[in-house]
Amino acid sequence: MARVILEIDTQLYRLLKSAAETNHLSLEEECCRRLMGAERRSRYLQALLAELRAEDEQRRAKSH
């Protein structure tokens, strides 16, 4: 199984996490909202979203 490791800016991660909590969304949902909305497209957000999806897929595979 492929493993994805991302180096992320801690401050940006905290801001995204805070925005997700404020908007009552998961971190993945907040990233999707920003990618689909008027927010500037960010390679960082796209990579983070891919990582979150991979982690979710691994959790689902382990639970089955």
Secondary structure, 3 states (H helix, E strand, C coil): CCCCCCCCCHHHHHHHHHHHHHCCCCHHHHHHHHHHCCCCCCHHHHHHHHHHHHHHHHHHHHHC
